[in-house]
Amino acid sequence: ILLYIDFLYYLTPDGQRFRRACRLVHDFTDAVIQERRRTLPSQGVDDFLQAKAKSKTLDFIDVLLLSKVGLSGI
C-alpha cells in the first residue's frame, strides 16, 4: 500500500525502471517533434503537404505543426 505514494514508488526498482521508460519515450517524441519543426520551414508547406499526400499519411503532429504555421501567418 505504501507504493501508491509516488515518492516511495520511484525509489523502488520498478519505479526507477518506469521513470527510465518514460524518459525514453519523451526523448523520442521530442526528437520527432524537433525534426518535423526543422523540416517544415526548410521544405515549405506546399512541398511538405505534397510529400505527405504521396505517402497518404498525415500524423497528428503534422496537423498541429501545420495549424501553428497557418495561424502564425495570419
Secondary structure, DSSP 4 states (H G I P E B T S, - for coil): -GGGSHHHHTTSHHHHHHHHHHHHHHHHHHHHHHHHHHHHHHH-HHHHHHHHHHHT---HHHHHHHHHHHHHT-
